[in-house]
Amino acid sequence: MSRKMLQFVRLDQAMPTKRAAETRRKDFNEIYEEWPESDAGDQASRCEQCGIPFCQVHCPVQNNIPDWLKLTAEGRLEEAYALSAATNNMPEVCGRICPQDRLCEGSCVLEQSTHGTVTIGAVEKYITDTAWEKGWVKPVKPEQELAESVGIIGAGPGGMAAAEELRKLGYQVEIYDRYDRAGGLMIYGIPGFKLEKEVVERRVSLLEDSAIVIHRNVEVGKDISFADLRAKHDALVVATGVYKARELSCPGAGADGVLAAMTYLTASNRKDLGDKVADFESGLLNAAGKNVVVIGGGDTAMDCVRTAIRQGAKSVKCLYRRDRDNMPGSQREVANAIEEGVEFLWLSAPEAVLHDSDNDATGVRAVRMRLGTPDASGRAKPEEIEGSQFVVPADMVIAALGFDPEDLPVMFDEPALGVTRWGTLKTDFRTLMTTMDGVFAVGDIVRGASLVVWAIRDGRDAAASIHRHLQTRTAEEPQRLKVAS
């Protein structure tokens, strides 16, 4: 069925049906039901087809959003998928987990004119899920095979995107990851209710079907040296992400029951994947029957509170020092959490973790905050209100305060690998090459903790840069040999 565009004048904004909160809080399945083609096409037809598409401008991978919305409205879904996949290696992942309210949808002209944004993320998910169902997603078959090989450290979104793009160019690609499954945070960090694991696993299988070799349970600097990888490959990509949790720095932070967010989420995701997790079985990393307090206001904090609800926590509270309008996490995720029974304590900051004589956490002493003048981030700076302390009961306290880079020069035993004052890898912003010739870096290890879609963008850019680097080197090789002789 072909539809005319600009239908926002007669069609209201609509999202796929969301499962009832009482139902979805009992499992880790995705919360949105599948969209019928008629609904996806109707919502796509609301697009205004702007002359300057701000949705595309504010998409990190510059998706051709108005074009594939038009193709969807016209019922040309295979073409819509081809166009979507041309700029994004994982459109079905981004359609599920991107904070569209801060990116494409937040920049939609219809949103600014109060007509309600086009539901871009839901259409993107629908297009690619349909493509998988219809068999339109195919392994990479390069037109020519190149002799050069590229090694990629890290099988997260940045590494996976770089690998696929390099394989399209014909390079021999090998990925090295320290975990037993590929996918990085998409597997072990993001819960199934936002991103079901089979969605990631089929992308990993697609890479392997494309003759990309993935080495699992291989830790660089321990199981294989960085120097050996440089000697083996013509170029390297460092895509390790950032995993060092920022610790809670207040009295009582060392009490039993105080957990790092990633430790907690990894255990839950492993359990969801069918693994046996001893610390979960013992109750240490299981929120069932407990009063849970999560400290933080980003997307990781939202993942923690919603996971605790599903594990059967007695109560779940989120402590955040600013108000809702100033939190960094997706507003859509906050709304979902509230629907599912999470209580938010806005303008509240932890002063101490209270514990008993056995060092078991019993509560969090917090203080009320008010917002003052803007700080370096541009957001209003939180200030304590004197004498406003209060106590929140807690058997489990989860610190979701963000992540810092691990010390890669030490881990890799490679002091020549330059880092910034924040511990991220130094790169040339035009080429993404590090301080070492032929070694590139992408994603969070360069940007700091960021979004999956930015890692994908970096992976694509690095692949193009590596291709230029290797082709230039190949072209210069005969001349160097001539001079040497």
ZATIDREN-830164 format. One record per residue (C-alpha): x, y, z; residue number from 1. Coordinates in Angstrom, 1 decimal, always signed. Layout:
ZATIDREN-830164
<rec <X; Y; Z>; NUM>
...
***
This chain:
ZATIDREN-830164
<rec <+0.0; +0.0; +0.0>; 1>
<rec <+1.4; +3.4; -1.1>; 2>
<rec <+0.7; +6.4; +1.2>; 3>
<rec <+1.1; +10.1; +0.6>; 4>
<rec <+3.5; +11.9; +2.9>; 5>
<rec <+2.8; +14.9; +5.3>; 6>
<rec <+0.0; +13.0; +6.9>; 7>
<rec <+0.7; +14.6; +10.3>; 8>
<rec <-2.2; +16.8; +9.6>; 9>
<rec <-4.7; +13.9; +9.9>; 10>
<rec <-2.7; +11.2; +11.8>; 11>
<rec <-1.7; +11.5; +15.5>; 12>
<rec <+1.6; +10.2; +16.7>; 13>
<rec <+1.5; +6.6; +17.8>; 14>
<rec <+4.0; +4.1; +19.2>; 15>
<rec <+3.8; +0.3; +19.1>; 16>
<rec <+1.6; -1.1; +21.8>; 17>
<rec <+3.4; -1.3; +25.1>; 18>
<rec <+2.8; -4.3; +27.3>; 19>
<rec <+1.1; -3.5; +30.6>; 20>
<rec <+3.5; -2.6; +33.4>; 21>
<rec <+2.1; -5.4; +35.6>; 22>
<rec <+2.9; -7.9; +33.0>; 23>
<rec <+6.3; -6.8; +31.8>; 24>
<rec <+7.7; -6.3; +35.2>; 25>
<rec <+7.6; -10.1; +35.6>; 26>
<rec <+10.0; -10.9; +32.7>; 27>
<rec <+13.0; -9.6; +30.8>; 28>
<rec <+11.3; -9.6; +27.4>; 29>
<rec <+11.1; -6.4; +25.3>; 30>
<rec <+8.3; -4.2; +26.4>; 31>
<rec <+6.9; -3.2; +23.0>; 32>
<rec <+4.8; -5.5; +20.9>; 33>
<rec <+5.4; -6.0; +17.2>; 34>
<rec <+4.0; -3.3; +14.9>; 35>
<rec <+1.7; -4.4; +12.0>; 36>
<rec <+2.8; -3.0; +8.6>; 37>
<rec <-0.2; -0.7; +8.4>; 38>
<rec <+0.7; +1.1; +11.6>; 39>
<rec <+4.4; +1.4; +10.7>; 40>
<rec <+3.5; +2.7; +7.2>; 41>
<rec <+1.0; +5.2; +8.6>; 42>
<rec <+3.4; +6.6; +11.1>; 43>
<rec <+6.2; +6.9; +8.5>; 44>
<rec <+3.7; +8.8; +6.3>; 45>
<rec <+3.5; +11.6; +9.0>; 46>
<rec <+7.0; +12.7; +8.0>; 47>
<rec <+7.1; +16.3; +6.7>; 48>
<rec <+10.0; +15.6; +4.2>; 49>
<rec <+11.9; +18.6; +5.4>; 50>
<rec <+14.2; +20.4; +3.0>; 51>
<rec <+16.8; +20.4; +5.8>; 52>
<rec <+16.2; +17.2; +7.7>; 53>
<rec <+17.2; +18.0; +11.2>; 54>
<rec <+16.5; +14.4; +12.2>; 55>
<rec <+19.3; +13.3; +9.9>; 56>
<rec <+21.6; +16.1; +11.0>; 57>
<rec <+21.3; +15.1; +14.6>; 58>
<rec <+21.8; +11.4; +14.0>; 59>
<rec <+25.4; +10.3; +14.8>; 60>
<rec <+25.5; +8.0; +11.7>; 61>
<rec <+23.6; +10.5; +9.5>; 62>
<rec <+20.9; +8.0; +8.6>; 63>
<rec <+18.9; +9.0; +5.5>; 64>
<rec <+15.8; +9.1; +7.7>; 65>
<rec <+13.3; +11.0; +5.5>; 66>
<rec <+14.1; +8.8; +2.5>; 67>
<rec <+13.6; +5.5; +4.3>; 68>
<rec <+10.4; +6.8; +6.0>; 69>
<rec <+9.0; +7.6; +2.5>; 70>
<rec <+9.9; +4.2; +1.2>; 71>
<rec <+8.2; +2.6; +4.3>; 72>
<rec <+5.1; +4.7; +3.7>; 73>
<rec <+5.1; +3.5; +0.0>; 74>
<rec <+5.4; -0.2; +1.1>; 75>
<rec <+8.9; -0.5; -0.4>; 76>
<rec <+10.4; -2.1; +2.7>; 77>
<rec <+13.3; -3.9; +1.1>; 78>
<rec <+14.6; -0.7; -0.3>; 79>
<rec <+14.0; +1.1; +3.0>; 80>
<rec <+16.1; -1.5; +4.7>; 81>
<rec <+18.9; -1.2; +2.1>; 82>
<rec <+19.0; +2.5; +2.6>; 83>
<rec <+18.9; +2.2; +6.4>; 84>
<rec <+21.7; -0.4; +6.4>; 85>
<rec <+23.8; +1.8; +4.1>; 86>
<rec <+24.7; +4.1; +7.0>; 87>
<rec <+24.1; +1.9; +10.0>; 88>
<rec <+25.5; -1.5; +10.8>; 89>
<rec <+22.9; -2.3; +13.4>; 90>
<rec <+19.7; -0.3; +12.7>; 91>
<rec <+17.6; -2.8; +14.7>; 92>
<rec <+19.8; -2.2; +17.7>; 93>
<rec <+19.7; +1.6; +17.4>; 94>
<rec <+15.9; +1.5; +16.9>; 95>
<rec <+15.6; -0.2; +20.2>; 96>
<rec <+18.2; +1.5; +22.5>; 97>
<rec <+19.1; +4.9; +21.0>; 98>
<rec <+17.7; +7.8; +23.1>; 99>
<rec <+15.7; +9.1; +20.2>; 100>
<rec <+14.2; +11.8; +22.4>; 101>
<rec <+17.7; +13.4; +22.6>; 102>
<rec <+18.7; +12.8; +19.0>; 103>
<rec <+16.6; +12.3; +15.8>; 104>
<rec <+13.1; +12.5; +17.3>; 105>
<rec <+14.0; +15.4; +19.6>; 106>
<rec <+15.1; +17.3; +16.5>; 107>
<rec <+12.1; +16.5; +14.4>; 108>
<rec <+10.3; +19.6; +13.1>; 109>
<rec <+7.0; +18.1; +14.0>; 110>
<rec <+8.1; +17.8; +17.6>; 111>
<rec <+9.1; +21.5; +17.6>; 112>
<rec <+5.8; +22.5; +16.1>; 113>
<rec <+3.9; +20.5; +18.8>; 114>
<rec <+2.4; +18.0; +16.3>; 115>
<rec <+4.4; +15.1; +18.0>; 116>
<rec <+7.6; +13.7; +16.5>; 117>
<rec <+7.6; +11.0; +13.8>; 118>
<rec <+8.4; +7.8; +15.8>; 119>
<rec <+11.6; +7.2; +13.9>; 120>
<rec <+13.1; +4.6; +16.2>; 121>
<rec <+10.1; +2.4; +16.1>; 122>
<rec <+10.0; +2.5; +12.3>; 123>
<rec <+13.7; +1.8; +12.1>; 124>
<rec <+13.3; -1.3; +14.3>; 125>
<rec <+10.3; -2.4; +12.2>; 126>
<rec <+12.1; -2.1; +8.9>; 127>
<rec <+15.1; -4.1; +10.0>; 128>
<rec <+13.2; -6.8; +12.0>; 129>
<rec <+11.2; -7.3; +8.8>; 130>
<rec <+14.4; -7.5; +6.8>; 131>
<rec <+15.6; -10.3; +9.1>; 132>
<rec <+12.3; -12.1; +8.8>; 133>
<rec <+12.2; -11.9; +5.0>; 134>
<rec <+15.9; -13.0; +4.6>; 135>
<rec <+17.1; -9.7; +3.2>; 136>
<rec <+20.0; -9.4; +5.6>; 137>
<rec <+22.9; -11.2; +4.0>; 138>
<rec <+26.5; -12.0; +5.0>; 139>
<rec <+29.2; -9.8; +3.5>; 140>
<rec <+30.7; -11.1; +0.2>; 141>
<rec <+33.5; -8.7; -0.8>; 142>
<rec <+34.1; -8.1; -4.5>; 143>
<rec <+37.8; -8.9; -4.0>; 144>
<rec <+39.9; -10.4; -1.2>; 145>
<rec <+42.8; -8.4; +0.0>; 146>
<rec <+45.9; -9.9; +1.6>; 147>
<rec <+46.1; -7.3; +4.4>; 148>
<rec <+44.6; -8.2; +7.8>; 149>
<rec <+43.2; -6.1; +10.6>; 150>
<rec <+43.0; -7.1; +14.2>; 151>
<rec <+40.2; -5.6; +16.4>; 152>
<rec <+40.4; -5.6; +20.2>; 153>
<rec <+36.9; -5.6; +21.5>; 154>
<rec <+33.7; -7.2; +20.1>; 155>
<rec <+31.3; -4.4; +21.1>; 156>
<rec <+29.4; -2.2; +18.7>; 157>
<rec <+32.4; -0.1; +17.6>; 158>
<rec <+34.5; -3.2; +16.9>; 159>
<rec <+31.7; -5.0; +15.2>; 160>
<rec <+30.9; -2.0; +12.9>; 161>
<rec <+34.6; -1.6; +12.0>; 162>
<rec <+34.9; -5.3; +11.3>; 163>
<rec <+31.9; -5.4; +8.9>; 164>
<rec <+33.0; -2.3; +7.0>; 165>
<rec <+36.6; -3.6; +6.6>; 166>
<rec <+35.3; -7.0; +5.5>; 167>
<rec <+33.2; -5.2; +2.8>; 168>
<rec <+36.4; -3.8; +1.5>; 169>
<rec <+38.0; -7.3; +1.3>; 170>
<rec <+40.3; -7.2; +4.4>; 171>
<rec <+40.9; -10.3; +6.5>; 172>
<rec <+39.5; -9.4; +9.9>; 173>
<rec <+39.9; -11.0; +13.3>; 174>
<rec <+38.3; -9.8; +16.5>; 175>
<rec <+39.7; -10.5; +20.0>; 176>
<rec <+37.4; -10.2; +23.0>; 177>
<rec <+38.1; -11.1; +26.6>; 178>
<rec <+34.5; -12.3; +27.3>; 179>
<rec <+32.9; -15.6; +26.3>; 180>
<rec <+30.3; -13.9; +24.1>; 181>
<rec <+30.7; -11.2; +21.5>; 182>
<rec <+28.6; -8.0; +21.7>; 183>
<rec <+30.2; -6.1; +24.6>; 184>
<rec <+27.8; -4.0; +26.6>; 185>
<rec <+25.0; -5.0; +24.2>; 186>
<rec <+25.2; -8.5; +25.7>; 187>
<rec <+26.3; -8.0; +29.3>; 188>
<rec <+25.3; -4.4; +30.1>; 189>
<rec <+22.0; -3.7; +28.5>; 190>
<rec <+19.0; -5.8; +29.9>; 191>
<rec <+16.8; -7.9; +27.7>; 192>
<rec <+13.7; -5.8; +28.2>; 193>
<rec <+15.5; -3.1; +26.1>; 194>
<rec <+17.5; -5.3; +23.8>; 195>
<rec <+16.7; -9.1; +23.6>; 196>
<rec <+20.0; -11.0; +23.3>; 197>
<rec <+19.1; -12.9; +20.2>; 198>
<rec <+19.0; -9.5; +18.3>; 199>
<rec <+22.8; -9.2; +19.1>; 200>
<rec <+23.6; -12.8; +18.7>; 201>
<rec <+22.3; -12.9; +15.1>; 202>
<rec <+24.5; -9.9; +14.2>; 203>
<rec <+27.5; -11.7; +15.7>; 204>
<rec <+26.6; -14.8; +13.6>; 205>
<rec <+26.3; -12.6; +10.5>; 206>
<rec <+29.9; -11.4; +11.1>; 207>
<rec <+31.1; -15.0; +11.4>; 208>
<rec <+29.2; -16.0; +8.3>; 209>
<rec <+31.0; -13.1; +6.5>; 210>
<rec <+34.4; -14.9; +7.3>; 211>
<rec <+35.2; -12.6; +10.2>; 212>
<rec <+37.1; -14.6; +12.9>; 213>
<rec <+36.1; -13.9; +16.5>; 214>
<rec <+38.4; -15.1; +19.2>; 215>
<rec <+36.5; -15.3; +22.5>; 216>
<rec <+38.0; -15.5; +26.0>; 217>
<rec <+41.2; -13.8; +24.8>; 218>
<rec <+42.5; -11.0; +26.9>; 219>
<rec <+45.1; -8.8; +25.2>; 220>
<rec <+48.1; -8.3; +27.5>; 221>
<rec <+47.5; -11.7; +29.2>; 222>
<rec <+46.6; -14.4; +26.7>; 223>
<rec <+48.2; -12.6; +23.8>; 224>
<rec <+50.6; -9.6; +23.7>; 225>
<rec <+49.8; -6.3; +22.1>; 226>
<rec <+53.2; -6.5; +20.3>; 227>
<rec <+52.3; -9.9; +18.9>; 228>
<rec <+49.0; -8.5; +17.5>; 229>
<rec <+50.8; -5.7; +15.9>; 230>
<rec <+53.3; -8.1; +14.3>; 231>
<rec <+50.4; -10.4; +13.1>; 232>
<rec <+48.2; -7.7; +11.6>; 233>
<rec <+48.7; -4.8; +9.2>; 234>
<rec <+46.5; -2.5; +11.4>; 235>
<rec <+44.8; -2.7; +14.7>; 236>
<rec <+41.6; -1.2; +16.1>; 237>
<rec <+41.2; -0.7; +19.9>; 238>
<rec <+37.5; -0.9; +20.7>; 239>
<rec <+37.6; -2.0; +24.3>; 240>
<rec <+35.0; +0.4; +25.7>; 241>
<rec <+35.3; +1.7; +29.3>; 242>
<rec <+34.5; -0.7; +32.2>; 243>
<rec <+36.2; +0.9; +35.2>; 244>
<rec <+33.3; +1.8; +37.5>; 245>
<rec <+33.3; +5.1; +39.3>; 246>
<rec <+33.1; +4.3; +43.0>; 247>
<rec <+30.8; +5.7; +45.6>; 248>
<rec <+32.9; +8.0; +47.8>; 249>
<rec <+31.1; +8.4; +51.0>; 250>
<rec <+31.3; +6.8; +54.5>; 251>
<rec <+30.1; +3.3; +54.4>; 252>
<rec <+30.8; +2.8; +50.7>; 253>
<rec <+32.6; -0.5; +51.5>; 254>
<rec <+29.6; -2.1; +53.3>; 255>
<rec <+28.3; -5.5; +52.1>; 256>
<rec <+25.5; -4.9; +49.7>; 257>
<rec <+27.1; -1.9; +48.0>; 258>
<rec <+27.5; -3.0; +44.3>; 259>
<rec <+28.9; -1.6; +41.1>; 260>
<rec <+26.2; -1.3; +38.4>; 261>
<rec <+28.0; -3.3; +35.8>; 262>
<rec <+28.7; -6.2; +38.3>; 263>
<rec <+25.0; -6.3; +39.0>; 264>
<rec <+23.8; -6.0; +35.4>; 265>
<rec <+26.3; -8.6; +34.1>; 266>
<rec <+25.1; -11.1; +36.6>; 267>
<rec <+21.5; -10.5; +35.7>; 268>
<rec <+22.2; -10.7; +32.0>; 269>
<rec <+24.2; -13.9; +32.4>; 270>
<rec <+21.3; -15.4; +34.3>; 271>
<rec <+18.9; -14.3; +31.5>; 272>
<rec <+21.2; -16.0; +29.0>; 273>
<rec <+21.0; -19.3; +30.9>; 274>
<rec <+24.4; -19.1; +32.7>; 275>
<rec <+24.9; -20.3; +36.2>; 276>
<rec <+25.9; -17.3; +38.3>; 277>
<rec <+27.1; -18.3; +41.8>; 278>
<rec <+26.8; -14.8; +43.3>; 279>
<rec <+23.2; -14.5; +42.0>; 280>
<rec <+22.2; -17.9; +43.4>; 281>
<rec <+23.7; -16.9; +46.8>; 282>
<rec <+21.5; -13.8; +46.8>; 283>
<rec <+24.5; -11.4; +46.7>; 284>
<rec <+23.6; -10.1; +43.2>; 285>
<rec <+19.8; -10.8; +43.3>; 286>
<rec <+17.5; -8.0; +44.4>; 287>
<rec <+14.6; -10.4; +45.3>; 288>
<rec <+12.9; -9.3; +48.5>; 289>
<rec <+15.3; -6.4; +49.1>; 290>
<rec <+15.0; -2.7; +49.5>; 291>
<rec <+17.1; -1.4; +46.6>; 292>
<rec <+18.5; +2.1; +46.2>; 293>
<rec <+20.2; +3.0; +42.9>; 294>
<rec <+22.4; +6.1; +42.9>; 295>
<rec <+22.7; +7.9; +39.6>; 296>
<rec <+20.6; +9.4; +36.8>; 297>
<rec <+21.9; +8.0; +33.6>; 298>
<rec <+20.7; +5.1; +31.3>; 299>
<rec <+22.7; +2.6; +33.4>; 300>
<rec <+20.9; +3.7; +36.5>; 301>
<rec <+17.6; +3.2; +34.6>; 302>
<rec <+18.7; -0.3; +33.6>; 303>
<rec <+19.5; -1.1; +37.2>; 304>
<rec <+16.2; +0.0; +38.7>; 305>
<rec <+14.1; -1.7; +36.1>; 306>
<rec <+16.2; -4.9; +36.5>; 307>
<rec <+15.6; -4.8; +40.3>; 308>
<rec <+11.9; -4.5; +39.7>; 309>
<rec <+11.9; -7.7; +37.6>; 310>
<rec <+14.0; -9.6; +40.1>; 311>
<rec <+11.2; -9.0; +42.7>; 312>
<rec <+12.7; -6.3; +44.9>; 313>
<rec <+10.6; -5.3; +47.8>; 314>
<rec <+11.1; -1.6; +46.9>; 315>
<rec <+13.2; +0.2; +44.3>; 316>
<rec <+14.3; +3.9; +44.7>; 317>
<rec <+16.5; +6.0; +42.5>; 318>
<rec <+18.5; +8.7; +44.2>; 319>
<rec <+19.5; +11.6; +41.9>; 320>
<rec <+21.1; +14.9; +42.9>; 321>
<rec <+19.4; +17.0; +40.1>; 322>
<rec <+15.8; +17.1; +39.0>; 323>
<rec <+14.1; +15.2; +36.2>; 324>
<rec <+14.6; +17.8; +33.6>; 325>
<rec <+18.4; +17.8; +34.2>; 326>
<rec <+19.1; +14.1; +34.3>; 327>
<rec <+21.3; +12.6; +31.5>; 328>
<rec <+19.2; +9.5; +31.0>; 329>
<rec <+16.4; +9.0; +28.4>; 330>
<rec <+13.1; +10.5; +29.5>; 331>
<rec <+11.4; +7.6; +27.9>; 332>
<rec <+13.3; +5.2; +30.1>; 333>
<rec <+12.3; +7.3; +33.2>; 334>
<rec <+8.7; +7.1; +32.2>; 335>
<rec <+8.9; +3.3; +31.8>; 336>
<rec <+10.6; +2.9; +35.2>; 337>
<rec <+7.9; +5.0; +36.9>; 338>
<rec <+5.2; +2.9; +35.2>; 339>
<rec <+6.9; -0.3; +36.5>; 340>
<rec <+7.0; +0.9; +40.1>; 341>
<rec <+10.3; +2.7; +40.6>; 342>
<rec <+10.2; +5.7; +43.0>; 343>
<rec <+12.5; +8.6; +42.1>; 344>
<rec <+14.0; +10.8; +44.8>; 345>
<rec <+14.9; +13.9; +42.8>; 346>
<rec <+17.3; +16.5; +44.2>; 347>
<rec <+18.8; +14.0; +46.6>; 348>
<rec <+22.4; +13.0; +47.1>; 349>
<rec <+24.0; +10.3; +49.3>; 350>
<rec <+25.9; +11.3; +52.4>; 351>
<rec <+26.7; +7.9; +53.8>; 352>
<rec <+25.8; +4.2; +53.5>; 353>
<rec <+24.5; +3.0; +56.9>; 354>
<rec <+25.3; -0.6; +58.0>; 355>
<rec <+25.0; -2.9; +61.0>; 356>
<rec <+27.7; -4.5; +63.1>; 357>
<rec <+28.1; -7.2; +60.5>; 358>
<rec <+28.9; -4.6; +57.9>; 359>
<rec <+25.6; -5.3; +56.0>; 360>
<rec <+24.1; -2.2; +54.4>; 361>
<rec <+20.9; -1.1; +56.1>; 362>
<rec <+20.2; +2.3; +54.5>; 363>
<rec <+21.4; +5.4; +52.7>; 364>
<rec <+21.6; +8.7; +54.5>; 365>
<rec <+20.9; +11.4; +51.9>; 366>
<rec <+20.6; +15.2; +51.8>; 367>
<rec <+18.2; +17.3; +49.9>; 368>
<rec <+19.6; +19.5; +47.1>; 369>
<rec <+18.6; +22.6; +45.3>; 370>
<rec <+19.8; +23.8; +41.8>; 371>
<rec <+22.1; +26.8; +41.7>; 372>
<rec <+24.1; +28.4; +38.9>; 373>
<rec <+25.2; +26.3; +35.9>; 374>
<rec <+28.4; +24.3; +36.2>; 375>
<rec <+31.0; +23.4; +33.4>; 376>
<rec <+28.5; +21.0; +31.8>; 377>
<rec <+25.9; +23.8; +31.4>; 378>
<rec <+23.5; +22.2; +33.9>; 379>
<rec <+22.4; +23.8; +37.1>; 380>
<rec <+24.8; +22.9; +39.9>; 381>
<rec <+23.3; +21.0; +42.8>; 382>
<rec <+23.8; +22.6; +46.2>; 383>
<rec <+23.1; +21.0; +49.6>; 384>
<rec <+20.2; +22.2; +51.7>; 385>
<rec <+21.5; +22.5; +55.3>; 386>
<rec <+19.8; +20.3; +57.8>; 387>
<rec <+17.7; +18.3; +55.2>; 388>
<rec <+19.1; +14.9; +55.9>; 389>
<rec <+16.9; +11.8; +55.6>; 390>
<rec <+17.4; +8.1; +55.6>; 391>
<rec <+16.2; +5.6; +52.9>; 392>
<rec <+16.1; +1.9; +54.0>; 393>
<rec <+18.3; -0.3; +51.7>; 394>
<rec <+19.6; -3.8; +51.8>; 395>
<rec <+21.2; -3.3; +48.3>; 396>
<rec <+22.8; -0.1; +47.1>; 397>
<rec <+23.8; +0.1; +43.5>; 398>
<rec <+26.3; +2.8; +42.4>; 399>
<rec <+25.5; +3.8; +38.8>; 400>
<rec <+27.9; +6.8; +38.6>; 401>
<rec <+29.4; +6.2; +35.2>; 402>
<rec <+32.6; +4.5; +33.9>; 403>
<rec <+36.2; +5.5; +33.4>; 404>
<rec <+38.8; +3.9; +31.1>; 405>
<rec <+41.1; +1.1; +32.3>; 406>
<rec <+44.8; +1.8; +32.1>; 407>
<rec <+45.4; +0.3; +28.6>; 408>
<rec <+49.1; +1.2; +28.3>; 409>
<rec <+49.7; -0.9; +31.5>; 410>
<rec <+47.2; -3.7; +30.6>; 411>
<rec <+48.7; -4.0; +27.1>; 412>
<rec <+52.3; -3.4; +28.3>; 413>
<rec <+52.6; -0.7; +25.7>; 414>
<rec <+53.8; +2.6; +27.1>; 415>
<rec <+53.8; +4.2; +23.6>; 416>
<rec <+50.0; +4.1; +23.6>; 417>
<rec <+49.3; +7.7; +24.5>; 418>
<rec <+46.4; +8.7; +26.7>; 419>
<rec <+44.6; +11.9; +27.6>; 420>
<rec <+44.3; +13.4; +31.1>; 421>
<rec <+41.0; +11.5; +31.4>; 422>
<rec <+42.7; +8.2; +30.6>; 423>
<rec <+41.1; +7.8; +27.1>; 424>
<rec <+43.3; +7.0; +24.2>; 425>
<rec <+44.7; +9.9; +22.2>; 426>
<rec <+43.7; +9.9; +18.6>; 427>
<rec <+44.0; +12.2; +15.6>; 428>
<rec <+40.4; +13.3; +15.2>; 429>
<rec <+40.6; +13.2; +11.4>; 430>
<rec <+42.0; +9.7; +11.1>; 431>
<rec <+41.2; +8.0; +14.5>; 432>
<rec <+44.8; +6.8; +14.6>; 433>
<rec <+46.4; +6.7; +18.0>; 434>
<rec <+50.0; +7.8; +18.9>; 435>
<rec <+51.2; +4.5; +17.4>; 436>
<rec <+51.4; +4.1; +13.6>; 437>
<rec <+48.7; +1.7; +12.3>; 438>
<rec <+46.9; +1.5; +15.6>; 439>
<rec <+43.4; +3.1; +15.6>; 440>
<rec <+40.9; +3.5; +18.4>; 441>
<rec <+37.1; +3.9; +18.4>; 442>
<rec <+34.1; +4.3; +20.7>; 443>
<rec <+34.1; +4.9; +24.5>; 444>
<rec <+37.8; +4.3; +24.9>; 445>
<rec <+38.2; +7.5; +22.9>; 446>
<rec <+35.0; +9.5; +23.8>; 447>
<rec <+34.5; +8.3; +27.3>; 448>
<rec <+31.2; +6.5; +28.2>; 449>
<rec <+28.9; +7.3; +25.4>; 450>
<rec <+26.2; +5.8; +23.2>; 451>
<rec <+26.2; +2.7; +21.1>; 452>
<rec <+25.4; +4.7; +18.0>; 453>
<rec <+28.5; +6.8; +18.4>; 454>
<rec <+30.6; +3.7; +18.7>; 455>
<rec <+29.1; +2.5; +15.4>; 456>
<rec <+29.9; +5.8; +13.8>; 457>
<rec <+33.5; +5.6; +15.0>; 458>
<rec <+33.8; +2.0; +13.8>; 459>
<rec <+32.7; +3.0; +10.3>; 460>
<rec <+35.0; +6.1; +10.2>; 461>
<rec <+37.9; +4.0; +11.4>; 462>
<rec <+37.4; +1.4; +8.7>; 463>
<rec <+37.5; +4.1; +6.0>; 464>
<rec <+40.6; +5.6; +7.6>; 465>
<rec <+42.4; +2.2; +7.8>; 466>
<rec <+41.6; +1.6; +4.2>; 467>
<rec <+43.2; +4.9; +3.2>; 468>
<rec <+46.2; +4.2; +5.4>; 469>
<rec <+46.8; +0.7; +4.1>; 470>
<rec <+46.2; +1.6; +0.4>; 471>
<rec <+48.6; +4.5; +0.8>; 472>
<rec <+51.2; +2.3; +2.4>; 473>
<rec <+50.8; -0.3; -0.4>; 474>
<rec <+51.2; +2.3; -3.1>; 475>
<rec <+54.4; +3.6; -1.5>; 476>
<rec <+55.9; +0.1; -0.9>; 477>
<rec <+57.4; -0.3; -4.4>; 478>
<rec <+59.0; +3.1; -4.2>; 479>
<rec <+60.5; +2.2; -0.8>; 480>
<rec <+61.9; -1.0; -2.2>; 481>
<rec <+63.3; +0.8; -5.2>; 482>
<rec <+65.1; +3.3; -2.9>; 483>
<rec <+66.4; +0.5; -0.7>; 484>
<rec <+67.8; -1.4; -3.6>; 485>
***
